[in-house]
Amino acid sequence: MQQPGSIAMTDDDLVAAFPHQLASDVRAVLAVMPEARIAPVSPFSVHVGDEAVAIPYRIYQDELPDGVVRALTGVQQAILHCLYSRHSDGLVRQRHLEQIASSDEPWAVPFVVQLAGEYVLEILESIQHGLSDLSSKGSAQRLAYGDFIARNPGFFARTERRVVSYWSCYYRWKFPVFGTYPGCHLLGLLRAAAIDRTGRAWPRHTPLD
């Protein structure tokens, strides 16, 4: 079954959600994932380093037993957590995000940034907790996120607009000023990382604090 207006993805498409050198590890993860109730859908494209990847907007597989996950290598576990961070259930997304949010692997970065532009406040808070080194100049985390944003300015601009839209729609009653919203602080750190990477001012697409 497929959602109206969406683009169904195959396993080969899911392999393309990661850089080419990870293809064998991605296939190993897909081999142990259960069959999807609905085909993964609607990929969004970004660049990781010099390589284009296409990440699913949503996947619909049930989660794996802990023993199966532990049998995977560390890299394969991280790949699995990246994929399940795109799950249709927000609680599942948050659980798996928490396993990759502190990673400085360039291929994990777009999965985290995409979640920053979604509507679940607890996920935003988990991202902030995981990105504890993002404010540290010269940290591997700051370099990885700065490089990703510099290579994907349109994607980051859309993320900023989504953060503002969800704040206005769902959370303005709790945070009347955008500057007090957790997403505002996170976007500020991400912009600062991009400024460090490029050495120039970075445009903002949010209200002034």
C-alpha positions as CSV (number, residue, x, y, z in Angstrom):
1,M,0.0,0.0,0.0
2,Q,1.2,3.5,-0.8
3,Q,0.1,6.9,0.3
4,P,-1.6,9.0,-2.4
5,G,0.8,11.3,-4.1
6,S,3.9,9.7,-2.6
7,I,6.8,8.0,-4.3
8,A,7.4,4.5,-3.2
9,M,11.1,3.5,-2.5
10,T,12.7,0.1,-3.0
11,D,15.7,-1.4,-1.1
12,D,18.0,-0.1,-3.8
13,D,16.5,3.4,-3.2
14,L,17.2,3.0,0.5
15,V,20.9,2.1,-0.2
16,A,21.1,5.4,-1.9
17,A,20.2,7.2,1.3
18,F,23.8,6.8,2.3
19,P,27.2,7.4,0.6
20,H,28.3,4.7,-1.8
21,Q,31.0,3.3,0.4
22,L,28.4,2.2,2.9
23,A,26.3,0.2,0.4
24,S,27.3,-3.2,1.7
25,D,26.6,-2.2,5.3
26,V,23.2,-0.7,4.3
27,R,22.3,-3.9,2.5
28,A,23.2,-5.9,5.7
29,V,20.9,-3.8,7.7
30,L,18.0,-4.0,5.2
31,A,18.4,-7.8,5.1
32,V,17.4,-8.0,8.8
33,M,14.7,-5.4,8.8
34,P,11.1,-6.8,8.6
35,E,9.0,-6.3,5.5
36,A,7.4,-2.9,5.4
37,R,3.7,-2.5,6.0
38,I,3.8,0.4,3.5
39,A,6.7,1.1,1.1
40,P,9.1,3.8,2.3
41,V,8.1,7.0,0.5
42,S,9.0,10.5,-0.8
43,P,12.8,10.8,-0.6
44,F,14.4,14.2,-0.1
45,S,17.8,14.8,-1.7
46,V,20.8,16.4,0.0
47,H,24.6,16.3,-0.4
48,V,26.9,14.5,2.0
49,G,30.3,15.6,1.1
50,D,30.4,15.6,-2.7
51,E,27.9,12.8,-3.0
52,A,24.1,13.2,-3.5
53,V,21.9,11.0,-1.3
54,A,18.1,10.5,-1.3
55,I,16.7,9.9,2.2
56,P,13.2,8.5,2.8
57,Y,10.7,10.9,4.3
58,R,9.0,8.0,6.1
59,I,9.6,4.3,6.6
60,Y,7.0,1.8,8.0
61,Q,8.9,-1.2,9.1
62,D,8.4,-2.6,12.7
63,E,11.3,-2.2,15.0
64,L,13.8,-5.1,15.4
65,P,14.4,-7.1,18.6
66,D,17.4,-5.9,20.7
67,G,19.3,-9.1,20.0
68,V,19.2,-8.6,16.3
69,V,20.4,-5.0,16.6
70,R,23.3,-6.0,18.9
71,A,24.4,-8.6,16.3
72,L,25.1,-5.8,13.8
73,T,28.4,-3.9,13.7
74,G,28.7,-0.4,15.1
75,V,28.4,1.2,11.7
76,Q,25.4,-1.0,10.8
77,Q,23.7,-0.1,14.1
78,A,24.1,3.6,13.3
79,I,22.7,3.1,9.8
80,L,19.7,1.3,11.3
81,H,19.1,4.1,13.8
82,C,19.3,6.6,10.9
83,L,16.7,4.7,8.9
84,Y,14.3,4.3,11.9
85,S,14.7,8.0,12.7
86,R,12.5,8.4,9.5
87,H,9.7,6.1,11.0
88,S,6.1,7.1,10.8
89,D,5.7,6.9,14.6
90,G,7.1,9.9,16.4
91,L,8.1,7.9,19.5
92,V,10.1,5.5,17.3
93,R,11.8,8.4,15.5
94,Q,12.8,9.9,18.9
95,R,14.2,6.6,20.3
96,H,16.4,6.1,17.3
97,L,17.4,9.8,16.9
98,E,18.8,9.6,20.5
99,Q,21.2,7.0,19.3
100,I,22.6,9.1,16.5
101,A,22.2,12.7,17.7
102,S,25.7,12.9,19.2
103,S,27.3,11.3,16.1
104,D,29.7,13.4,14.0
105,E,29.5,11.0,11.0
106,P,28.7,13.2,8.0
107,W,26.1,10.7,6.7
108,A,24.1,10.9,10.0
109,V,23.9,14.6,10.0
110,P,21.0,15.0,7.4
111,F,18.9,12.6,9.4
112,V,19.2,14.8,12.5
113,V,18.8,18.1,10.7
114,Q,15.6,16.8,9.0
115,L,14.2,16.0,12.4
116,A,14.9,19.5,13.6
117,G,12.3,20.7,11.1
118,E,9.5,18.4,12.3
119,Y,6.8,19.1,14.8
120,V,7.6,17.0,17.9
121,L,9.0,19.3,20.6
122,E,10.6,16.4,22.5
123,I,12.6,15.5,19.4
124,L,14.0,19.1,19.2
125,E,15.0,18.7,22.9
126,S,16.7,15.4,22.2
127,I,18.6,17.0,19.3
128,Q,19.8,19.8,21.5
129,H,20.9,17.3,24.1
130,G,22.8,15.2,21.6
131,L,24.5,18.1,19.9
132,S,26.3,19.1,23.1
133,D,29.5,19.9,21.1
134,L,27.8,22.0,18.5
135,S,28.7,25.2,20.4
136,S,32.4,24.3,20.6
137,K,34.4,25.9,17.9
138,G,36.6,23.4,16.2
139,S,34.7,20.3,17.5
140,A,34.1,17.5,15.0
141,Q,30.4,17.9,15.5
142,R,30.5,21.6,14.6
143,L,32.6,21.0,11.6
144,A,30.4,18.2,10.3
145,Y,27.2,20.2,10.7
146,G,28.8,23.4,9.3
147,D,30.0,21.5,6.2
148,F,26.5,19.9,5.7
149,I,24.7,23.2,5.9
150,A,27.2,24.9,3.6
151,R,26.6,22.3,1.0
152,N,22.8,22.3,1.4
153,P,21.7,25.9,1.9
154,G,18.3,25.4,0.3
155,F,17.6,22.4,2.5
156,F,18.6,24.3,5.7
157,A,16.5,27.3,4.6
158,R,13.4,25.0,4.3
159,T,14.2,23.5,7.7
160,E,14.3,27.0,9.3
161,R,10.9,27.8,7.8
162,R,9.4,24.6,9.0
163,V,10.7,25.2,12.5
164,V,9.0,28.7,12.5
165,S,5.8,27.2,11.0
166,Y,5.5,24.5,13.6
167,W,6.3,26.9,16.4
168,S,3.6,29.3,15.2
169,C,1.0,26.6,14.7
170,Y,1.6,24.4,17.8
171,Y,3.8,26.0,20.4
172,R,3.3,29.8,20.3
173,W,1.0,29.6,23.3
174,K,3.8,28.1,25.3
175,F,6.7,30.2,23.8
176,P,5.1,33.6,22.8
177,V,8.5,34.9,21.5
178,F,10.3,32.8,19.0
179,G,13.6,33.4,20.7
180,T,12.5,31.4,23.7
181,Y,11.5,28.4,21.6
182,P,14.1,25.5,21.7
183,G,14.2,25.4,17.9
184,C,15.4,29.0,17.7
185,H,18.5,28.2,19.8
186,L,19.2,25.1,17.8
187,L,19.0,27.0,14.5
188,G,21.3,29.6,15.8
189,L,23.9,27.0,16.6
190,L,23.6,25.5,13.2
191,R,23.9,28.9,11.5
192,A,27.0,29.6,13.6
193,A,28.5,26.3,12.4
194,A,27.9,27.3,8.8
195,I,29.5,30.7,9.4
196,D,32.6,28.9,10.8
197,R,32.7,26.6,7.8
198,T,32.3,29.3,5.2
199,G,33.8,32.3,6.8
200,R,30.9,34.5,5.8
201,A,27.5,35.7,7.2
202,W,24.7,33.2,6.8
203,P,21.2,34.2,6.0
204,R,18.4,33.5,8.5
205,H,14.8,32.6,7.6
206,T,13.4,33.1,11.1
207,P,12.0,36.0,13.2
208,L,14.5,38.1,15.0
209,D,15.1,36.9,18.6
